[in-house]
Amino acid sequence: MSGPLMCVVCGDELVRGISEDHVLTPSGHHVLFRRHTDYVVCPGSQTMYRVTDLRNGAVQPIEDADLEYEAWLQEERRRVD
């Protein structure tokens, strides 16, 4: 498990640790993640981060355009199914 990771917006601890299937929150809770669309929200700034980015060591906030694209992509996937 790697970590801790800090929020690039406010400097608060974002996660104490992260592995392939879960994160350890600043309060010590283990939260399982199973989808590529899961997110972590900073408790201080409310900034969103993708779990897949954090697993790769990229502490990069999600922008509005990212969320709009992901919503569009999910809708397209539903149409195909």
CORPE-V628260 format. One record per residue. N is the residue number from 1. PHI is phi in whole degrees, 0 to 359 (999 if undefined). Layout:
BEGIN
N;PHI  N;PHI
END
This chain:
BEGIN
1;999  2;257  3;142  4;283  5;242  6;250  7;293  8;281  9;272  10;242  11;87  12;292  13;292  14;274  15;218  16;282  17;196  18;215  19;229  20;297  21;239  22;201  23;240  24;256  25;287  26;302  27;273  28;94  29;273  30;269  31;242  32;280  33;232  34;233  35;244  36;285  37;260  38;282  39;229  40;241  41;247  42;294  43;292  44;270  45;256  46;64  47;280  48;264  49;227  50;284  51;298  52;297  53;293  54;297  55;301  56;272  57;85  58;267  59;268  60;231  61;297  62;275  63;264  64;304  65;298  66;297  67;294  68;296  69;296  70;295  71;296  72;297  73;298  74;296  75;296  76;297  77;295  78;296  79;295  80;289  81;287
END
